[in-house]
Amino acid sequence: MDLRETMKALCSECGPSGFEGPVAAKARQLIEPLCDETWIDKMGNVVGVRRCGRKNARKVLITAHLDEIGLIVTGHEDGFLRFGKIGGVDPRMLPDRELTILTDPPLFGVVAALPPHVMSAEDKEKTIPIEDLRIDIGCSQKTAQKLVPVGTPISFRKDNYSLGEHFYCGTSLDDRSCFAACMYAMELLQGRTLDCDVYIMGATVEETDSVGALTGSYAIDPDLCLVADVCQAKTTDGGPANKDIELGKGPSVTVGANCQPHITEHVVAVAEKHRIPYQLSGTGGNTHTDAWPMQITSKGFNVQLLSLPNRYMHTPIEVVDVRDIEWLGELMAAVIAEPGKEEYAC
């Protein structure tokens, strides 16, 4: 699998939370050769399964979310669009930003911004609230109202490319780079004899409230869930929260309340056995990922969060290391192929 080409195929599709149709269709197309059956459920989750052929076999679920942050039209003003955010959008990055308005056909738009030489010194130091920003689509008020109804979703303009030898940069790498890792794990398991049915799920609506993962995992009822999501990677200007996890040193294995300790111990042991690079991340409570609600869905599931280091998260220029994606896929495949104890023991 060419991971760069896979990420480009996934990340080129628009899919803000609640509007994942195009990327869901692409994801289903990509996983079909790796699965015995694929489908899209009521919440829009993309699901595939590779069956081992054993009656009442264990079920293992590997999952990453397909949705992305975005914007939504809330009104019109003199031909400009008022808008709100979908997910964790930082208003500091919005002025001058290029956008795709998801009409049929899509429209190009830009977030209006004053040039710096006409701004006061005081205004230059302020972050403009989202409610005070507008999107310019080059239309009159009448045309804007006709072409772009209230409720139209908006995506950041797509651009994805290699950065240096090992890095990959662009939009929607949170979390489609992790879905690419899940696909790579499924590819590595091809031809291997397993004692479990392996499910892969591209979940929806993670950036708002994780209802896709919650309902999707409930329907599958897995014995083990391996949840892949990005985490903050070290940057030169980063604060204390992102000084420890680095690009190019392997996926992060989360230790904490959101992951049962016996599962974490097994994952670490498998990584050590196969010499797969990994990093450890301690989280006392909510990981703010799909792993959190999935852990207590139904009767409760065995959950392990595996995180991919990512610079500049929730921007259109996220950066990941392709080697980390490979190692993440290898680790998931190895854990599936070598099951551990899945009953809690004190």
Residue pairs with C-beta under 8 A, 6 or more apart in sequence:
1 183
1 184
1 187
3 168
3 180
3 184
3 322
3 325
3 326
4 162
4 168
4 322
6 30
6 180
6 183
6 184
7 160
7 168
7 170
7 173
7 176
7 177
7 180
8 160
9 26
9 30
10 23
10 26
10 27
10 30
10 66
10 172
10 176
10 179
10 180
11 158
11 160
11 170
11 171
11 172
11 173
11 176
12 158
12 160
13 22
13 23
13 25
13 26
13 158
14 22
14 23
14 68
14 70
14 100
14 102
14 106
14 153
14 155
14 158
15 21
15 22
15 23
15 24
15 66
15 67
15 68
15 155
15 172
16 67
16 68
16 69
16 70
16 71
16 72
16 86
16 87
16 102
16 153
16 154
16 155
16 207
17 67
17 68
17 69
17 70
17 86
17 87
17 204
17 205
17 206
17 207
17 208
18 67
18 86
18 153
18 204
18 205
18 208
19 70
19 102
19 153
20 44
20 66
20 67
20 204
20 205
21 44
23 66
23 67
23 172
23 176
23 202
24 40
24 44
24 45
24 46
24 66
24 202
24 204
27 46
27 66
27 179
27 202
28 38
28 39
28 40
28 46
28 48
30 183
31 38
31 46
31 48
31 183
31 186
31 200
31 202
32 38
32 48
34 48
34 50
34 183
34 186
34 187
34 190
34 200
35 48
35 49
35 50
35 186
35 200
36 49
36 50
36 51
37 48
37 49
37 51
38 46
38 47
38 48
38 49
39 47
39 48
40 46
40 47
41 47
41 215
41 216
41 219
42 215
43 204
43 205
43 211
43 212
43 215
43 216
44 204
44 205
44 212
45 201
45 202
45 203
45 204
45 212
45 213
45 215
45 216
46 66
46 201
46 202
47 199
47 200
47 201
47 202
47 216
47 220
48 186
48 199
48 200
48 201
49 197
49 198
49 199
49 200
50 186
50 189
50 197
50 198
51 57
51 197
52 193
52 194
52 195
52 196
52 197
52 198
54 195
57 195
57 196
57 197
58 195
58 196
58 197
58 223
58 224
58 339
58 342
59 196
59 197
59 199
59 220
59 221
59 222
59 223
59 224
60 196
60 197
60 198
60 199
60 222
60 223
60 224
60 225
60 226
60 336
60 339
61 199
61 200
61 201
61 217
61 220
61 222
61 224
61 225
61 226
62 182
62 185
62 186
62 198
62 199
62 200
62 201
62 225
62 226
62 228
62 332
62 336
63 182
63 200
63 201
63 202
63 203
63 213
63 216
63 217
63 225
63 226
63 227
63 228
63 290
64 175
64 176
64 178
64 179
64 181
64 182
64 202
64 203
64 227
64 228
64 229
65 175
65 178
65 179
65 202
65 203
65 204
65 205
65 206
65 207
65 212
65 213
65 229
65 290
66 175
66 176
66 179
66 202
66 203
66 204
67 87
67 203
67 204
67 205
67 206
67 207
67 212
68 87
68 155
68 156
68 171
68 172
68 174
68 176
68 207
69 85
69 86
69 87
69 88
69 89
69 156
69 174
69 207
69 314
70 85
70 86
70 87
70 89
70 153
70 154
70 155
70 156
71 83
71 84
71 85
71 86
71 89
71 99
71 135
71 153
71 154
72 83
72 84
72 85
72 86
72 151
72 152
72 153
72 154
73 81
73 82
73 83
73 101
73 148
73 149
73 150
73 151
73 152
73 153
73 154
74 82
74 83
74 84
74 150
75 81
75 82
75 150
76 82
76 141
76 144
76 145
76 148
76 150
77 134
77 141
78 141
79 137
79 139
79 140
79 141
79 143
79 144
80 112
80 134
80 135
80 136
80 137
80 144
81 101
81 109
81 134
81 135
81 137
81 144
81 148
82 131
82 134
83 130
83 133
83 134
83 135
83 154
84 130
85 130
86 153
86 207
86 208
87 207
87 208
87 314
88 207
88 314
89 130
89 314
90 314
90 315
91 127
91 128
91 129
91 130
91 133
92 127
93 315
94 111
94 128
94 130
94 133
95 111
95 112
95 113
95 128
95 133
96 110
96 111
96 113
97 110
97 111
97 156
97 157
97 316
98 108
98 109
98 110
98 156
98 157
99 108
99 109
99 110
99 111
99 135
99 154
99 155
99 156
99 157
100 106
100 107
100 108
100 109
100 154
100 155
100 156
100 157
100 158
101 107
101 108
101 109
101 135
101 137
101 148
101 152
101 154
102 152
102 153
102 154
102 155
103 147
103 148
103 152
107 137
107 147
107 148
108 137
108 157
109 135
109 136
109 137
109 154
110 135
110 136
111 133
111 134
111 135
111 136
112 133
112 134
112 135
112 136
114 123
116 124
135 154
137 144
137 147
137 148
139 147
155 171
156 171
156 316
157 171
157 316
158 170
158 171
158 172
159 170
159 171
159 316
160 168
160 169
160 170
160 171
161 168
161 169
161 170
162 168
162 169
163 169
163 319
166 248
166 321
166 322
166 323
167 247
167 319
167 320
167 321
167 322
168 177
168 319
168 320
168 321
168 322
169 317
169 318
169 319
170 316
170 317
170 318
171 316
171 317
171 318
172 318
173 230
173 310
173 318
173 319
173 320
174 229
174 230
174 310
174 313
174 314
174 318
175 206
175 228
175 229
175 230
177 230
177 308
177 310
177 320
177 325
178 228
178 229
178 230
178 308
178 325
178 328
179 202
179 228
180 325
180 329
181 228
181 251
181 308
181 325
181 326
181 328
181 329
181 332
182 200
182 228
182 329
182 332
183 200
183 329
184 325
184 326
184 328
184 329
184 330
184 333
185 328
185 329
185 330
185 332
185 333
185 336
186 198
186 200
186 333
187 329
188 329
188 330
188 333
189 198
189 333
189 336
189 337
192 337
194 336
194 337
195 339
196 223
196 336
196 339
198 336
199 220
199 222
201 213
201 216
201 217
201 220
203 210
203 212
203 213
203 216
203 290
204 211
204 212
205 211
205 212
206 212
206 213
206 229
206 289
206 290
210 289
210 290
210 292
210 293
210 294
212 290
213 227
213 290
213 293
213 294
214 290
214 293
214 294
214 297
217 225
217 294
217 297
217 298
217 301
218 297
218 298
221 298
222 301
223 301
223 302
223 342
224 263
224 301
224 302
224 304
224 339
224 342
225 291
225 294
225 295
225 301
225 302
225 303
225 304
226 304
226 306
226 332
226 335
226 336
227 289
227 290
227 291
227 294
227 303
227 304
227 305
227 306
228 251
228 305
228 306
228 307
228 308
228 328
228 332
229 289
229 290
229 291
229 305
229 307
229 308
230 307
230 308
230 309
230 310
230 313
230 318
230 320
231 245
231 252
231 281
231 307
231 308
231 309
231 310
232 238
232 241
232 242
232 245
232 309
232 310
232 313
233 242
233 245
233 246
233 247
233 309
233 310
233 311
233 319
234 242
234 243
234 244
234 245
234 246
234 247
234 309
235 242
235 311
235 312
244 279
244 281
245 252
245 279
245 281
245 307
245 309
246 279
246 309
247 309
247 311
247 319
247 320
247 321
247 324
248 321
248 323
248 324
249 277
249 279
249 309
249 324
250 271
250 276
250 277
250 278
250 279
250 324
250 327
250 328
251 278
251 279
251 306
251 307
251 308
251 309
251 324
251 327
251 328
251 331
252 278
252 279
252 280
252 281
252 306
252 307
252 308
252 309
253 264
253 267
253 268
253 271
253 278
253 279
253 280
253 281
253 304
253 306
253 307
254 264
254 281
254 282
254 283
254 287
254 291
254 304
254 305
254 306
254 307
255 261
255 264
255 280
255 281
255 282
255 283
256 282
256 283
256 284
256 285
256 287
257 283
257 284
257 285
258 283
258 285
258 286
258 287
258 289
258 291
258 292
258 295
258 303
258 305
259 291
259 295
259 303
259 304
259 305
260 302
260 303
260 304
260 344
262 340
262 341
262 342
262 344
262 345
263 302
263 303
263 304
263 340
263 342
264 304
265 340
266 335
266 340
266 341
267 304
267 306
267 331
267 335
268 278
268 280
269 340
270 276
270 331
270 334
270 335
270 338
270 340
271 277
271 278
271 331
271 334
273 334
273 338
274 330
274 331
274 334
276 327
276 330
276 331
276 334
277 327
278 327
278 331
279 309
281 307
286 292
287 305
289 305
291 303
291 304
291 305
294 301
294 303
295 301
295 303
302 342
304 335
306 328
306 331
306 332
308 320
308 324
308 325
308 328
309 320
309 321
309 324
310 318
310 319
310 320
311 318
311 319
311 320
312 318
312 319
